[in-house]
């Protein structure tokens, strides 16, 4: 209800939950203070039980950011962003996110813009690029939007 979905439900089920962020047209129901200068919004459903349980317990969408300084590798445990703790109101430790030994887990989610019907644009390659592009192109026939 917070965005306009213009892709088949099956495509959503193929990509979510998981390490993919879908960029879609925002709806009028979304709080106007979230991404106020764009008509788009990123939607992600992580494949982590704690975060999904937390989201279910809330009455609306969660506005989150990665716990790292921009352009640095993604953190996978709360101790890895200890230097940011004084700036935060709350820290909840739901355990490690992914394999802390895997460099691929530190790439962050693959961010794909699906706001234009029949097309997609990769905004950030992330850790699920190959599988995401394969699903979009081969299974759903979407074409990359030229830059």
DSSP file (Angstrom, degrees, kcal/mol; ACC not computed):
  #  RESIDUE AA STRUCTURE BP1 BP2  ACC     N-H-->O    O-->H-N    N-H-->O    O-->H-N    TCO  KAPPA ALPHA  PHI   PSI    X-CA   Y-CA   Z-CA
    1    1 A X              0   0    0      0, 0.0    28,-0.4     0, 0.0    29,-0.2   0.000 360.0 360.0 360.0 -11.5    0.0    0.0    0.0
    2    2 A X        +     0   0    0     27,-0.1    25,-2.0    26,-0.1     2,-0.3   0.478 360.0  27.7 -95.8  -3.5    3.0    2.3    0.3
    3    3 A X  E    S-A   26   0A   0     23,-0.3     2,-0.7    26,-0.1    23,-0.3  -0.967  82.6-106.7-149.2 163.9    4.1    1.9   -3.3
    4    4 A X  E     -A   25   0A   0     21,-3.2    21,-0.7    -2,-0.3     2,-0.6  -0.855  32.0-153.1 -96.5 113.8    2.6    1.1   -6.7
    5    5 A X        +     0   0    0     -2,-0.7     4,-0.1     1,-0.1   110,-0.1  -0.779  21.7 170.8 -91.4 120.2    3.6   -2.4   -7.8
    6    6 A X        +     0   0    0     -2,-0.6     2,-0.3   108,-0.2   112,-0.3   0.005  54.3  79.8-118.6  26.3    3.7   -2.8  -11.5
    7    7 A X  S    S-     0   0    0    110,-0.1     5,-0.1   111,-0.0   110,-0.0  -0.900  91.5 -84.2-127.5 158.8    5.2   -6.2  -11.7
    8    8 A X    >>  -     0   0    0     -2,-0.3     4,-1.5     1,-0.1     3,-0.7  -0.281  33.0-122.5 -62.5 147.2    3.7   -9.6  -11.2
    9    9 A X  H 3> S+     0   0    0      1,-0.2     4,-2.3     2,-0.2     5,-0.2   0.851 112.9  61.8 -55.2 -35.7    3.3  -10.9   -7.7
   10   10 A X  H 3> S+     0   0    0      1,-0.2     4,-1.8     2,-0.2    -1,-0.2   0.876 100.0  53.0 -61.9 -37.4    5.3  -14.0   -8.7
   11   11 A X  H <> S+     0   0    0     -3,-0.7     4,-1.5     2,-0.2    -1,-0.2   0.917 108.1  50.8 -62.8 -42.9    8.3  -11.7   -9.5
   12   12 A X  H  X S+     0   0    0     -4,-1.5     4,-2.7     1,-0.2     3,-0.3   0.920 110.3  49.3 -59.3 -43.5    8.0  -10.2   -6.0
   13   13 A X  H  < S+     0   0    0     -4,-2.3    -1,-0.2     1,-0.2    -2,-0.2   0.811 107.9  54.9 -66.8 -29.6    8.0  -13.7   -4.5
   14   14 A X  H  < S+     0   0    0     -4,-1.8    -1,-0.2    -5,-0.2    -2,-0.2   0.809 120.6  29.5 -71.8 -29.2   11.1  -14.6   -6.6
   15   15 A X  H  < S+     0   0    0     -4,-1.5     2,-0.4    -3,-0.3     5,-0.3   0.701 103.3 101.2-103.6 -24.0   13.1  -11.7   -5.3
   16   16 A X     <  +     0   0    0     -4,-2.7     2,-0.1    -5,-0.2    -1,-0.1  -0.930  68.4  31.7-124.4 145.0   11.7  -11.1   -1.8
   17   17 A X  S    S+     0   0    0     28,-0.8     2,-0.3    -2,-0.4    29,-0.2   0.623 107.5  73.1 -71.3 156.0   12.5  -11.8    1.0
   18   18 A X  S    S-     0   0    0     27,-2.3     2,-1.2     2,-0.2    27,-0.3  -0.970  97.3 -46.8 160.5-171.2   16.2  -11.6    0.2
   19   19 A X  S    S+     0   0    0     -2,-0.3    91,-2.7    27,-0.1     2,-0.4  -0.176  95.0 103.9 -85.2  44.7   19.1   -9.3   -0.5
   20   20 A X  E     -b  110   0A   0     -2,-1.2    25,-0.5    -5,-0.3     2,-0.5  -0.985  53.2-157.5-128.8 135.7   17.3   -7.2   -3.1
   21   21 A X  E     -bC 111  44A   0     89,-3.1    91,-2.6    -2,-0.4     2,-0.5  -0.965  14.1-152.1-110.1 124.7   15.8   -3.7   -2.8
   22   22 A X  E     -bC 112  43A   0     21,-3.0    21,-3.0    -2,-0.5     2,-0.6  -0.843   2.5-150.1 -99.3 129.4   13.1   -2.8   -5.3
   23   23 A X  E     +bC 113  42A   0     89,-2.7    91,-2.7    -2,-0.5    92,-0.3  -0.887  30.4 160.7-101.2 121.6   12.6    0.8   -6.3
   24   24 A X  E     - C   0  41A   0     17,-2.5    17,-2.3    -2,-0.6     2,-0.3  -0.806  47.7 -76.2-133.2 169.6    9.0    1.5   -7.1
   25   25 A X  E     -AC   4  40A   0    -21,-0.7   -21,-3.2    -2,-0.3    15,-0.3  -0.542  53.1-122.8 -67.8 131.2    6.7    4.5   -7.5
   26   26 A X  E     -A    3   0A   0     13,-3.1   -23,-0.3    -2,-0.3     2,-0.2  -0.390  21.9-132.9 -72.0 153.6    5.6    5.7   -4.1
   27   27 A X    >   -     0   0    0    -25,-2.0     3,-1.0    -2,-0.1    -1,-0.1  -0.585  24.2-107.6-100.3 169.5    1.9    5.9   -3.2
   28   28 A X  T 3  S+     0   0    0      1,-0.2     4,-0.1    -2,-0.2   -26,-0.1   0.728 114.5  67.5 -67.3 -21.5    0.1    8.8   -1.6
   29   29 A X  T 3  S+     0   0    0    -28,-0.4    -1,-0.2     2,-0.1     2,-0.2   0.733  77.6  98.3 -72.7 -22.0   -0.2    6.7    1.7
   30   30 A X  S <  S-     0   0    0     -3,-1.0    -4,-0.0   -28,-0.2   -28,-0.0  -0.467  93.7 -95.2 -71.0 135.4    3.6    6.8    2.3
   31   31 A X    >   -     0   0    0     -2,-0.2     3,-1.8     1,-0.2    -1,-0.1  -0.241  30.0-137.4 -48.6 125.5    4.7    9.5    4.8
   32   32 A X  T 3  S+     0   0    0      1,-0.3    -1,-0.2    -4,-0.1    -2,-0.1   0.663  99.1  67.2 -67.3 -15.8    5.7   12.5    2.7
   33   33 A X  T >  S+     0   0    0      2,-0.1     2,-0.6     3,-0.1     3,-0.6   0.644  82.8  86.1 -78.4 -14.4    8.7   13.1    4.9
   34   34 A X  T <  S-     0   0    0     -3,-1.8    -4,-0.0     1,-0.3    29,-0.0  -0.793 117.6 -15.5 -88.3 120.2   10.3    9.8    3.6
   35   35 A X  T >  S+     0   0    0     -2,-0.6     3,-1.4     1,-0.1    -1,-0.3   0.956  82.1 179.9  51.8  58.2   12.2   10.5    0.4
   36   36 A X  T <   +     0   0    0     -3,-0.6    -1,-0.1     1,-0.3    -2,-0.1   0.691  69.7  52.0 -67.3 -19.2   10.4   13.9    0.0
   37   37 A X  T 3  S+     0   0    0      3,-0.0     2,-0.3     2,-0.0    -1,-0.3   0.169 104.2  59.4-107.1  19.8   12.1   15.0   -3.2
   38   38 A X    <   -     0   0    0     -3,-1.4   -12,-0.0     2,-0.1     0, 0.0  -0.986  66.8-139.9-143.5 153.9   11.4   11.9   -5.3
   39   39 A X  S    S+     0   0    0     -2,-0.3   -13,-3.1   -14,-0.0     2,-0.3   0.355  83.1  82.6 -90.1   5.5    8.4   10.0   -6.5
   40   40 A X  E     -C   25   0A   0    -15,-0.3     2,-0.3    -5,-0.1   -15,-0.2  -0.714  55.0-170.1-111.6 159.8   10.2    6.7   -5.8
   41   41 A X  E     -C   24   0A   0    -17,-2.3   -17,-2.5    -2,-0.3     2,-0.4  -0.991  21.5-126.8-146.5 142.2   10.8    4.5   -2.8
   42   42 A X  E     -C   23   0A   0     -2,-0.3     2,-0.4   -19,-0.2   -19,-0.2  -0.753  23.5-164.4 -89.9 135.0   13.0    1.5   -2.1
   43   43 A X  E     +C   22   0A   0    -21,-3.0   -21,-3.0    -2,-0.4     2,-0.4  -0.978  12.0 171.2-123.3 128.5   11.3   -1.5   -0.7
   44   44 A X  E     -C   21   0A   0     -2,-0.4     2,-0.5   -23,-0.2   -23,-0.1  -1.000  20.5-168.8-138.9 138.2   13.2   -4.4    0.9
   45   45 A X        -     0   0    0    -25,-0.5   -27,-2.3    -2,-0.4   -28,-0.8  -0.915  26.5-145.8-121.7 100.9   12.1   -7.5    2.9
   46   46 A X        -     0   0    0     -2,-0.5     2,-0.8   -29,-0.2   -27,-0.1  -0.268  14.2-128.1 -66.6 152.4   15.2   -9.0    4.4
   47   47 A X  S    S+     0   0    0    -30,-0.1     2,-0.4     4,-0.1    -1,-0.1  -0.427  74.6 112.3 -95.1  57.1   15.5  -12.7    4.8
   48   48 A X     >  -     0   0    0     -2,-0.8     4,-2.3     1,-0.1     5,-0.2  -0.981  63.2-144.4-132.4 118.7   16.4  -12.4    8.5
   49   49 A X  H  > S+     0   0    0     -2,-0.4     4,-2.5     1,-0.2     5,-0.2   0.853  97.1  52.1 -54.5 -41.9   13.8  -13.7   11.0
   50   50 A X  H  > S+     0   0    0     44,-0.2     4,-2.4     1,-0.2    -1,-0.2   0.941 111.8  44.7 -62.7 -47.7   14.5  -11.0   13.6
   51   51 A X  H  > S+     0   0    0     -3,-0.2     4,-2.4     1,-0.2    -1,-0.2   0.889 114.0  50.1 -65.9 -39.0   14.0   -8.1   11.2
   52   52 A X  H  X S+     0   0    0     -4,-2.3     4,-2.2     2,-0.2    -1,-0.2   0.895 110.7  49.3 -66.9 -39.1   10.9   -9.6    9.7
   53   53 A X  H  X S+     0   0    0     -4,-2.5     4,-1.5    -5,-0.2    -2,-0.2   0.909 111.3  50.3 -64.1 -41.3    9.4  -10.2   13.2
   54   54 A X  H  X S+     0   0    0     -4,-2.4     4,-0.7     1,-0.2    -2,-0.2   0.918 110.2  49.7 -61.5 -44.5   10.2   -6.6   14.1
   55   55 A X  H >< S+     0   0    0     -4,-2.4     3,-0.9     1,-0.2    -1,-0.2   0.898 108.6  52.5 -62.9 -41.0    8.5   -5.3   10.9
   56   56 A X  H 3< S+     0   0    0     -4,-2.2    -1,-0.2     1,-0.2    -2,-0.2   0.831 105.7  55.9 -63.3 -31.5    5.4   -7.4   11.6
   57   57 A X  H 3< S+     0   0    0     -4,-1.5    -1,-0.2    -3,-0.2     2,-0.2   0.657  96.0  81.2 -76.7 -15.4    5.2   -5.9   15.1
   58   58 A X  S << S-     0   0    0     -3,-0.9     4,-0.1    -4,-0.7     3,-0.0  -0.616  75.7-138.3 -92.7 152.2    5.1   -2.4   13.7
   59   59 A X  S    S+     0   0    0     -2,-0.2     2,-0.2     2,-0.1    -1,-0.1   0.584  82.9  17.9 -86.2  -9.3    2.0   -0.7   12.3
   60   60 A X  S    S-     0   0    0      1,-0.1    -2,-0.1    -5,-0.1     2,-0.0  -0.787 100.8 -54.7-145.0-172.9    3.7    0.9    9.3
   61   61 A X        -     0   0    0     -2,-0.2     2,-0.5     1,-0.1    -1,-0.1  -0.317  48.5-125.7 -69.6 153.8    6.8    0.7    7.2
   62   62 A X        -     0   0    0     -4,-0.1     2,-0.7     2,-0.0    -1,-0.1  -0.871  12.0-148.2 -98.7 131.4   10.3    0.9    8.8
   63   63 A X        +     0   0    0     -2,-0.5     2,-0.3     2,-0.0    -2,-0.0  -0.894  34.2 166.6 -98.8 112.2   12.6    3.5    7.4
   64   64 A X        -     0   0    0     -2,-0.7     2,-0.3     0, 0.0    -2,-0.0  -0.841  24.3-165.2-127.1 159.4   16.1    2.1    7.8
   65   65 A X        -     0   0    0     -2,-0.3     2,-0.1     0, 0.0    -2,-0.0  -0.915  38.9 -88.5-133.5 164.3   19.6    2.7    6.7
   66   66 A X        -     0   0    0     -2,-0.3     2,-1.6     1,-0.1     4,-0.1  -0.433  37.4-118.6 -70.4 149.2   22.7    0.6    6.8
   67   67 A X  S    S+     0   0    0      8,-0.2     2,-0.3    -2,-0.1    -1,-0.1  -0.468  84.1  80.0 -89.6  65.1   24.8    0.8    9.9
   68   68 A X  S    S-     0   0    0     -2,-1.6     2,-0.3     6,-0.1     3,-0.1  -0.977  88.0 -91.0-157.9 163.0   27.9    2.1    8.2
   69   69 A X    >   -     0   0    0     -2,-0.3     3,-2.2     4,-0.2    -2,-0.1  -0.628  63.6 -84.9 -78.8 138.7   29.3    5.3    6.8
   70   70 A X  T 3  S+     0   0    0     -2,-0.3    -1,-0.1     1,-0.3     3,-0.1  -0.075 113.9  17.1 -48.3 137.9   28.4    5.8    3.2
   71   71 A X  T 3  S+     0   0    0      1,-0.3    -1,-0.3    -3,-0.1     2,-0.2   0.394 101.2 112.0  76.7   0.4   30.8    4.0    0.7
   72   72 A X  S <  S-     0   0    0     -3,-2.2    -1,-0.3     1,-0.1     3,-0.1  -0.659  81.4 -82.9 -96.1 161.0   32.2    1.8    3.4
   73   73 A X        -     0   0    0     -2,-0.2    -4,-0.2     1,-0.1    34,-0.1  -0.252  54.6 -96.7 -59.9 146.7   31.6   -2.0    3.5
   74   74 A X        -     0   0    0     32,-2.0     2,-0.3    -6,-0.1    -1,-0.1  -0.352  36.4-124.8 -64.1 142.8   28.3   -3.1    5.0
   75   75 A X        -     0   0    0      1,-0.1    -8,-0.2    -3,-0.1     3,-0.1  -0.664  21.3-172.6 -88.3 148.0   28.5   -4.2    8.7
   76   76 A X        +     0   0    0     -2,-0.3    21,-2.2     1,-0.2     2,-0.3   0.520  69.0  39.1-117.3 -11.8   27.2   -7.6    9.6
   77   77 A X  S >  S-     0   0    0     19,-0.2     3,-1.1     1,-0.1     4,-0.3  -0.955  80.6-117.9-135.7 156.3   27.4   -7.4   13.4
   78   78 A X  G >  S+     0   0    0     -2,-0.3     3,-1.3     1,-0.3    -1,-0.1   0.827 111.7  62.0 -64.2 -30.9   26.6   -4.7   15.9
   79   79 A X  G >  S+     0   0    0      1,-0.2     3,-1.2     2,-0.1    -1,-0.3   0.766  91.8  67.6 -67.3 -22.3   30.1   -4.6   17.1
   80   80 A X  G <  S+     0   0    0     -3,-1.1    -1,-0.2     1,-0.3     3,-0.2   0.661 104.9  41.0 -73.5 -15.1   31.4   -3.6   13.7
   81   81 A X  G X> S+     0   0    0     -3,-1.3     3,-2.0    -4,-0.3     4,-0.6  -0.046  73.1 128.6-119.7  32.8   29.6   -0.2   13.9
   82   82 A X  G X4  +     0   0    0     -3,-1.2     3,-1.0     1,-0.3     4,-0.4   0.801  65.6  65.6 -56.5 -32.4   30.5    0.6   17.5
   83   83 A X  G 34 S+     0   0    0      1,-0.2    -1,-0.3    -3,-0.2     3,-0.2   0.712 101.5  50.3 -66.0 -19.2   31.9    4.0   16.5
   84   84 A X  G X4 S+     0   0    0     -3,-2.0     3,-2.0     1,-0.2     4,-0.4   0.593  82.5  94.5 -91.7 -12.7   28.4    5.0   15.5
   85   85 A X  G X< S+     0   0    0     -3,-1.0     3,-2.0    -4,-0.6    -1,-0.2   0.852  77.0  58.9 -51.5 -43.6   26.7    3.9   18.8
   86   86 A X  G 3  S+     0   0    0     -4,-0.4    -1,-0.3     1,-0.3    -2,-0.1   0.749 105.8  51.5 -60.9 -19.9   26.9    7.4   20.5
   87   87 A X  G <  S+     0   0    0     -3,-2.0     2,-0.3    -4,-0.1    -1,-0.3   0.462  98.0  85.4 -92.6  -2.1   24.8    8.8   17.6
   88   88 A X    <   -     0   0    0     -3,-2.0     3,-0.1    -4,-0.4     0, 0.0  -0.762  60.7-154.7-107.5 146.8   22.1    6.2   17.8
   89   89 A X  S    S+     0   0    0     -2,-0.3     2,-0.3     1,-0.3    -1,-0.1   0.782  83.0  13.3 -83.6 -30.4   19.0    6.2   20.0
   90   90 A X        -     0   0    0      2,-0.0     2,-0.4    -5,-0.0    -1,-0.3  -0.996  56.4-168.2-151.5 138.9   18.6    2.4   20.0
   91   91 A X        -     0   0    0     -2,-0.3     2,-0.5    -3,-0.1   -13,-0.0  -0.996   8.3-171.3-129.1 125.5   20.6   -0.6   19.0
   92   92 A X        -     0   0    0     -2,-0.4     2,-0.9     3,-0.0    -2,-0.0  -0.976  13.2-148.7-118.6 125.0   19.0   -4.1   18.7
   93   93 A X        +     0   0    0     -2,-0.5     3,-0.1     1,-0.1    -2,-0.0  -0.814  25.4 165.5 -98.2 104.3   21.3   -7.1   18.3
   94   94 A X        -     0   0    0     -2,-0.9   -44,-0.2     1,-0.4    -1,-0.1   0.211  58.4 -97.9 -98.0  13.2   19.5   -9.7   16.3
   95   95 A X        -     0   0    0      2,-0.1    -1,-0.4   -45,-0.1    -3,-0.0  -0.250  65.8 -27.1  94.4 173.5   22.6  -11.6   15.5
   96   96 A X        -     0   0    0     -3,-0.1     2,-0.8     1,-0.1   -19,-0.2  -0.235  53.7-135.3 -61.4 146.7   24.9  -11.6   12.5
   97   97 A X        -     0   0    0    -21,-2.2    -1,-0.1   -49,-0.0    -2,-0.1  -0.887  69.5 -33.5-104.1 101.7   23.5  -10.8    9.1
   98   98 A X  S    S-     0   0    0     -2,-0.8     2,-0.8     3,-0.0   -22,-0.0  -0.274 107.7 -28.6  82.4-172.0   24.9  -13.3    6.7
   99   99 A X    >   -     0   0    0      1,-0.2     3,-1.9    -2,-0.1     6,-0.3  -0.721  51.2-156.3 -84.3 109.9   28.3  -15.0    6.7
  100  100 A X  T 3  S+     0   0    0     -2,-0.8    -1,-0.2     1,-0.3   -24,-0.1   0.671  93.1  56.3 -64.5 -15.5   30.7  -12.6    8.4
  101  101 A X  T 3  S+     0   0    0      4,-0.0     2,-0.6    -3,-0.0    -1,-0.3   0.579  87.8  92.6 -88.4 -11.3   33.6  -14.3    6.6
  102  102 A X    X>  -     0   0    0     -3,-1.9     3,-0.7     1,-0.2     4,-0.5  -0.746  59.5-159.8 -91.5 118.0   32.0  -13.8    3.1
  103  103 A X  G >4 S+     0   0    0     -2,-0.6     3,-1.1     1,-0.2    -1,-0.2   0.835  92.7  63.9 -61.0 -30.7   33.1  -10.6    1.3
  104  104 A X  G >4 S+     0   0    0      1,-0.3     3,-1.7     2,-0.2    -1,-0.2   0.852  93.3  60.5 -62.4 -35.2   30.0  -10.9   -0.9
  105  105 A X  G X4 S+     0   0    0     -3,-0.7     3,-0.7    -6,-0.3    -1,-0.3   0.733  98.1  60.3 -64.5 -21.1   27.7  -10.4    2.2
  106  106 A X  G << S+     0   0    0     -3,-1.1   -32,-2.0    -4,-0.5    -1,-0.3   0.408  82.0  82.9 -88.7   3.0   29.3   -7.0    2.6
  107  107 A X  G <  S-     0   0    0     -3,-1.7    19,-0.2     1,-0.2    -1,-0.2   0.635  91.3-135.0 -79.8 -13.1   28.2   -5.7   -0.8
  108  108 A X    <   -     0   0    0     -3,-0.7    19,-2.3    -4,-0.2    20,-0.2  -0.186  42.2 -36.7  81.0 177.9   24.8   -4.7    0.5
  109  109 A X        -     0   0    0     17,-0.2     2,-0.5    18,-0.1   -89,-0.3  -0.339  61.5-108.4 -73.3 154.5   21.5   -5.5   -1.3
  110  110 A X  E     -b   20   0A   0    -91,-2.7   -89,-3.1    16,-0.2     2,-0.6  -0.739  34.9-150.0 -78.4 126.3   21.2   -5.3   -5.0
  111  111 A X  E     +bD  21 124A   0     13,-2.1    12,-2.8    -2,-0.5    13,-1.6  -0.899  18.8 178.7-107.4 120.7   19.1   -2.3   -5.7
  112  112 A X  E     -bD  22 122A   0    -91,-2.6   -89,-2.7    -2,-0.6     2,-0.6  -0.980  23.9-139.0-128.2 128.6   16.9   -2.5   -8.9
  113  113 A X  E     +bD  23 121A   0      8,-3.4     8,-1.5    -2,-0.4     3,-0.2  -0.764  27.2 166.2 -86.7 117.9   14.5    0.2  -10.2
  114  114 A X        +     0   0    0    -91,-2.7  -108,-0.2    -2,-0.6   -90,-0.1   0.044  41.8 112.2-115.2  21.9   11.3   -1.4  -11.4
  115  115 A X        +     0   0    0    -92,-0.3     2,-0.6   -91,-0.1    -1,-0.1   0.674  64.5  69.7 -74.3 -16.6    9.3    1.8  -11.7
  116  116 A X  S >  S-     0   0    0      3,-0.3     3,-2.1    -3,-0.2    -1,-0.1  -0.909  94.9-114.9-104.6 120.0    9.1    1.7  -15.5
  117  117 A X  T 3  S+     0   0    0     -2,-0.6     3,-0.1     1,-0.3  -110,-0.1  -0.224  95.8   9.1 -55.7 133.2    6.9   -1.1  -16.8
  118  118 A X  T 3  S+     0   0    0   -112,-0.3    25,-1.9     1,-0.2     2,-0.3   0.410 118.4  80.1  80.9  -1.9    8.7   -3.8  -18.8
  119  119 A X  E <   -e  143   0B   0     -3,-2.1     2,-0.3    23,-0.2    -3,-0.3  -0.871  54.7-162.4-133.6 164.6   12.2   -2.4  -17.8
  120  120 A X  E     -e  144   0B   0     23,-1.9    25,-3.0    -2,-0.3     2,-0.4  -0.990   4.2-159.8-144.7 154.0   14.7   -2.4  -15.0
  121  121 A X  E     -D  113   0A   0     -8,-1.5    -8,-3.4    -2,-0.3     2,-0.7  -0.995  18.6-136.3-133.1 126.8   17.7   -0.4  -14.0
  122  122 A X  E     +D  112   0A   0     -2,-0.4   -10,-0.2   -10,-0.2     3,-0.2  -0.744  23.7 176.3 -81.7 117.7   20.4   -1.7  -11.6
  123  123 A X  E    S+     0   0A   0    -12,-2.8     2,-0.4    -2,-0.7    -1,-0.2   0.842  75.6  11.0 -88.9 -40.1   21.1    1.2   -9.2
  124  124 A X  E     -D  111   0A   0    -13,-1.6   -13,-2.1     1,-0.1    -1,-0.4  -0.978  67.5-144.6-140.0 126.1   23.6   -0.8   -7.1
  125  125 A X        +     0   0    0     -2,-0.4     3,-0.4   -15,-0.2     4,-0.2   0.922  42.5 163.1 -57.8 -48.0   25.0   -4.2   -8.1
  126  126 A X    >   -     0   0    0    -19,-0.2     3,-0.6     1,-0.2   -17,-0.2   0.014  57.1 -51.8  59.3-166.6   25.1   -5.6   -4.5
  127  127 A X  T 3  S+     0   0    0    -19,-2.3    -1,-0.2  -108,-0.2   -18,-0.1   0.530 131.8  47.5 -87.4  -7.7   25.4   -9.2   -3.5
  128  128 A X  T 3> S+     0   0    0     -3,-0.4     4,-2.3  -109,-0.3     5,-0.2   0.037  70.9 121.7-121.5  27.0   22.5  -10.6   -5.6
  129  129 A X  H <> S+     0   0    0     -3,-0.6     4,-2.8     1,-0.2     5,-0.3   0.941  73.5  46.1 -58.3 -54.9   23.2   -9.0   -9.0
  130  130 A X  H  > S+     0   0    0      1,-0.2     4,-2.1     2,-0.2    -1,-0.2   0.922 116.9  42.5 -59.2 -49.1   23.6  -12.1  -11.2
  131  131 A X  H  > S+     0   0    0      2,-0.2     4,-2.2     1,-0.2    -1,-0.2   0.876 114.9  51.4 -68.1 -35.9   20.5  -14.0   -9.8
  132  132 A X  H  X S+     0   0    0     -4,-2.3     4,-2.6     2,-0.2    -2,-0.2   0.946 111.8  45.3 -65.6 -48.4   18.4  -10.8   -9.9
  133  133 A X  H  X S+     0   0    0     -4,-2.8     4,-2.8    -5,-0.2     5,-0.4   0.892 111.9  53.5 -63.2 -39.4   19.2   -9.9  -13.5
  134  134 A X  H  X>S+     0   0    0     -4,-2.1     4,-2.1    -5,-0.3     5,-1.0   0.933 111.2  45.4 -61.0 -45.9   18.7  -13.6  -14.5
  135  135 A X  I  X>S+     0   0    0     -4,-2.2     5,-1.3     3,-0.2     4,-0.8   0.940 115.9  46.2 -62.4 -47.6   15.2  -13.6  -13.0
  136  136 A X  I  <5S+     0   0    0     -4,-2.6     6,-2.8     3,-0.2    -2,-0.2   0.909 123.4  32.0 -64.5 -43.6   14.3  -10.2  -14.5
  137  137 A X  I  X5S+     0   0    0     -4,-2.8     4,-1.0     4,-0.2    -3,-0.2   0.961 128.1  31.6 -80.4 -54.1   15.5  -10.9  -18.0
  138  138 A X  I  <5S+     0   0    0     -4,-2.1    -3,-0.2    -5,-0.4    -2,-0.1   0.912 127.8  33.1 -78.5 -43.4   15.0  -14.6  -18.5
  139  139 A X  I  <<S+     0   0    0     -5,-1.0    -3,-0.2    -4,-0.8    -1,-0.2   0.853 134.6  23.5 -83.7 -34.0   11.9  -15.4  -16.4
  140  140 A X  T  4<S-     0   0    0     -5,-1.3    -3,-0.2    -4,-0.2    -2,-0.2   0.471  93.3-128.3-115.0  -3.5   10.0  -12.1  -16.8
  141  141 A X     <  +     0   0    0     -4,-1.0    -4,-0.2    -6,-0.2     2,-0.2   0.708  49.4 157.6  67.1  20.4   11.4  -10.7  -20.1
  142  142 A X        -     0   0    0     -6,-2.8     2,-0.4    -7,-0.2   -23,-0.2  -0.492  30.5-142.5 -75.1 149.6   12.2   -7.3  -18.6
  143  143 A X  E     -e  119   0B   0    -25,-1.9   -23,-1.9    -2,-0.2     2,-0.2  -0.871  20.8-102.8-114.5 147.3   14.9   -5.3  -20.5
  144  144 A X  E     -e  120   0B   0     -2,-0.4     2,-0.4   -25,-0.2   -23,-0.2  -0.456  35.9-123.5 -66.4 134.6   17.6   -3.1  -19.0
  145  145 A X        -     0   0    0    -25,-3.0   -23,-0.2    -2,-0.2     2,-0.1  -0.660  30.7-115.9 -78.6 130.4   16.7    0.6  -19.3
  146  146 A X              0   0    0     -2,-0.4    -1,-0.1     1,-0.1    -3,-0.0  -0.400 360.0 360.0 -71.0 143.9   19.5    2.3  -21.2
  147  147 A X              0   0    0     -2,-0.1    -1,-0.1    -3,-0.0    -2,-0.0   0.463 360.0 360.0 -74.3 360.0   21.4    5.0  -19.2
